[in-house]
Amino acid sequence: MTEKEPLDNFNVDEDLDANQEQFEHFRFEADPGQNPLRIDKFLVDRMLNSSRNKIQDAADNGNILVNGVPVKSNYKVKPKDVITVVLSYPPREIEIIPQDIPLNIVYEDDAFLIINKEPGMVVHPSYGHYSGTLVNALAFHLQNLPLFNAKDPRPGLVHRIDKNTSGILVIAKTEDAKTKLGLQFFNKTSDRKYRALVWGNLENDEGTITGHVGRNLKNRKVMDVFPDGEHGKHAVTHYRVLERLGYVNLVECVLETGRTHQIRAHFKSIGHPLFNDAEYGGDDIRKGTTFTKYKQFVQNCFKICPRQALHAKTLGFNHPVTGEYISFDSEIPDDMSTLIQKWRDYTSNRPIEEEEEQ
């Protein structure tokens, strides 16, 4: 029998040290001599701190798969069966204070809601951020739902985005919706598209960045890319250039995996960090001219968008109740859209090829 480690972060915010994954993922392979045995009995002996009732609920929700196919709790395990399980982590002992914080709710029904998160908002309480978070706001707006209680710092969270990244998030309103949505993120059946402004002129109109992403060996607050896979976990980012704006490019990013700071670390690794990304070197003038007016222009751009220029624009998935595929889109926020327009105006007024490049 073989077992994998718990699933890595789907997509996380600034709580780097706590390393709070949303779900734990297990993989087992039955021995060649395995006798027929109910899968709930098989798993309860192999999954610490998991009750038989919780395992049966996971099976009822379609979160236990054998050879890639969902099974019920009475399924009999056979020799060499490959079993995968996705379970949400239990609540942590931390008190969540409900706060009446305005939320930009794009869509809501009985199973989930879609929020367009503003830049600067931390997703969940962590060291140094005990209030004013998205979870504090959710605890107030959804305080009558069983899923939202004062002891769970991650109620309804299926995925997360960084504090200074804006964009679409899905929040589950029931445990059933939370596990079903989480399984889609893990199985890569959800669709996530981001918009980013990156330094430099990318060589190709489309490309893929592949490289393990893990914590920097010297600075644990940032991530690094390990192309040889000696550290971190497998990560893949696909990109497409939408606009070439001289010394910066506007790109669309599609995530195949969702590691911590994946887009930010991946683009830094190929020499094109996100514009004004202070943690990954994007807050320096990486490309351009030596002219003083140009430097002043870039500094003004930094002030217009005082964060990494990254927005989670679209999110698509199968509805956790009906199974219907649905997709949600969001407008790029004012700071980033103003920044992009500034670069459009700059390049239209000053042909880049006539300027001396750094």
N, C-alpha and C positions, 0 to 999 in steps of 0.2 A: 504494500500500500504506500502511495506517495501523497504528500500534502504540500500545498503552496502556502506562502506567507499571506497575511491579510492584504487586501486590496489597497493600493496606493491612493492618495487623494484624487478625487475627480477633478476638482478645480477649487483652489483654496484662496483665502484672503490672507491677512497679515499675521494670523496666529501660526507662525512658523515653528516655534519651539514646542508648542503643545502637540503638533502633528496629529490633529483630530480628524481621522478619516470618518466619512459618513457611514460606510458599510464595510463589513469584513467579508472577504471572499474565501471560500474553502474549496479545495479540489482533492478528491480522493479517487484512487483506482483500486478496485477490489482485487484481491489476490486470485491467481489462477484456480486455486482450490476452494474458493468461497462457496459455502453452502447457502442455499436460498434463505434469505432473511429479510423481513420487512425493513424498508429503508429508514423508517423512523427509529427502529431499534439499532440498526447499523450505525446511524449517525450520532445517536445520543451517547454512545460509548466513545466516540472519537472527537466530539466537539465540546470542549470544556465550557462550563457555565451556560450551556444551552439545554433547556428542558425539553421533554418530549412534546409537550403542548406547543412550544414555540416552533419546533421543527415541523410539527403537523400543520401549524398555521402557515409556515413558509411554503410547504408543499401545496396547500390549498390556494395560495396566492400565486402559484406558478414559479416560485423562486428556487425550486430544487429540480435540477435537470440531470437526466441520465443519458449519456451519449448525445447531448445536445437537445434532448426532448423533455419537456416538463412532465413530471410524474406525480401521482398522489402518494399519500403517506403509507398506503398498503402495498406499494410496489415491492416486489421481491428482488433483492439485489442478486445479480448473477456474476459468475467469474469474469474478471477483467472489465466490468462496467466502470465507466468514467463518470463520476458524480461531482457536480458543481453546485454550490450553495451560496446565496447572497442573503445576509442578515444585517439589519441595522444594529448599530452599537447601542448598548443600554444608556439611559440618562446618566450624566455625571452630577455629583453633588455640588451644585452651584445655583444660587438663587437668581432667577431672572425677574427683574423689575419691569412691569408693564409701563410703557411710556407712550403718550399720545403724540407720536411723530408722524407727520404726513407721509403717505406712501403713494407713489405713482402706480396704481393698479391698472394694468392693461386689460386683464381678463380675469373672471372669477366664476367658478361653479362650485358644486358640492364637494368635488374631489381635490381641486387645486386652485391656485391663483398665480397669475403671471405679473411680475413686478419689473418695472424699468428702474433699476437702481441708479441713484445719482452718484457721481464721483465724490469721493471723500467719506462715504458712509462705510463703516466696518460692518461686515455681515453678521458676525456673532461675537458675544463677549469673550474676551481673552485677556491676558496680562496687559494691563494698561488701558483696556477698553471695556469697562464694566457696565457702561450705560451709553445711550445714544446709538446703539447698533440696530441693524435691521431686525434682529431677533427681539430686542426690546419693543420695537414698534409692532411686530407681529404678535407678541404676547398681549399687547393691548387690543389690537384690532380683532384678534381671534381668540380672546380669552375664554370664551364659553365652549370651545371645542376640547374634547378629551386629549387630543394630541399635544395641546399647548398647556404645559404645567410649569410651575416655578422651579422645578428641579432639573429641567432638561435644557441645556444651552444650545441644542441643535434641533428644536422642534420643527418638523416639516422640511428641513433643509435636504435637498437632493444633491445639489452642487453649489459651488461658491465662486465668486470672482473677487479679485483683489480690491482692497479699500479704494484705490485711486483709479480703478477701472469702472467704467459705467456700463449699463446695459441690462439685458433680459435675464431674469432668474425665474425658475419655477419653484413654487412652494407647495408641498403636499398638505392637505388638510385632514387626511386620515392615514392611519398606519398602512392600510392596504395600498393606498395610492403612493405612499412613500417608498415602499419596497418594490412595487411594480415599476415606478419611474426610475428608481435606483438601478434596477436590473437592466433597463434600457441603456442607461449611461454606461454601465459596466460592459455590456455586450456590444457597445458602439453602434446601436441602432438609432440613437438620437442624433439629430443634425444640429451642429453649432457653427455659426459663422461670425467672425469678428472683423472689424475694420481697424487698421493700424496705420499710422504714419511712421515710416522708418527712414533713417538716414541713408543717403546714398542712392545710386541708380542701379537697381538690380539687373544683372546680366540678362536673365531670361524673363519672359512675360509670365511664365508659370514655373513652379518648382516645388520640391518637397525637401524638407529639412528633417533628417533622421539622426538621432543621437540620444543616448541615455541621459536623463535629467535627474540630478541628485544634488544634495546640499554641497555647497562649496566646502572644501576640506579645511579652509582657514577661516571662513566667515559663514557661520551657520544660518545667518539671516537671508542669504541669497542663494540662488541655485546656480549650478554649473552644468555644462554639457560634457559628457564623457563619450567621445565617438567610438572608442574601443569597447565600451560596455563594462569597464572595470568597476564602475560605481553607478549608483542610481538605477533608474528603471526605464525600460524601452519607451520612447516617445517619438511621435510622428506629427509634423505640422505641414499641411499643404497650403500653398499660397498662390495668389494670382494678382498681378499688378493691374490696378484699376486706373491709375493716373500717374504719369511721370511728371513730377513738378520740379524739375531741375535737380537740386541737391537733396531732395527727399522724394519718396514714392508713397503713394497711397495704395495699400494692399488689402485684399480680402484673405483671411486665414480660415482654414477649415481644420478643426482638430480631429485627429484620428484617435488620440489618447488625450488624457486630461491631467497632466502632471502639474505640480506646483510651479507657477510662473513659467509655464512651458513656452508660450509665444515669446515672452521677453527674453528668456535665456537662449532660445533657439536662434532668434535674429541677432543677438549679440555674438553668438558663436560663429556666424558667417560674416561678421563685420558690418552689420546693418542694424544697430540697436534702435529701439523705438525712440521717437523724438521726445525729448525731455524726460526720459526714464532715468532718474537719478541713481537708482540702485544698479543699473546695468550700463552706465556710461553714456546715456543718451542726452544728458544735460550739458554736454560740451558741444562746441561747434565742430562737428565731425567732418563736414564737407562744405565746400564753398570757396569764397575768394578771401583775399587778404585786405579787401577794402573796408575802411572803418564804417561806412554806411551799411555794408552787408552785415557786419558784426552787430551793429545797432538794431538792424532789422530782426536778426535771429533772437537777440535778447528780448525784444518786444514780443516776439512769438512765444518765448518761454513764459512771459508774464500773462499772455492771453490764455494759454493752456498750461497751468502750473502743475502738471502731472504727466504720466506717460500717456501718449496719444493712442489709447486702446479702448475700443467699445465693443461689447458683446451685442451684435446687431440682431441676429435671428436665432430662433430656437425651434426645432421641430421634433415631435415625438408622437407615439401612439397614445391616445387617451387611455388612462388607466382603468376606466370603466367600460367605455364603448369599444375600445380598440381602434377607433378611427384615427387616421393620421391627421395631425393638426400642426400648424406652423404659426409663429408669431414674429413680428418684425418691430423694430423700434427706430426712431429717428436718432441720428448722431446728435449729442448734446451741443449746446451753443458754444462752449469753449473750444471744442474740437472742430466744429463746423466753421467757426470763425477763423481758426488757425489754418485750416485747409484753404479757405478762400484767400487768406493773406498770401499764401504761397502761390496760388493761381495768379493773383494780381502781380506778384513779383516776377514770375517767369514770363508772363505776357508782356511786361514792360521792359524786361531786361533779358535778351536772348542769352541763355546760359553758355552757348558755345563761344560767345565773344568775350567772356570773362575769364580771368586767370584763375584756375582751380588750385585749391590747396594741395 
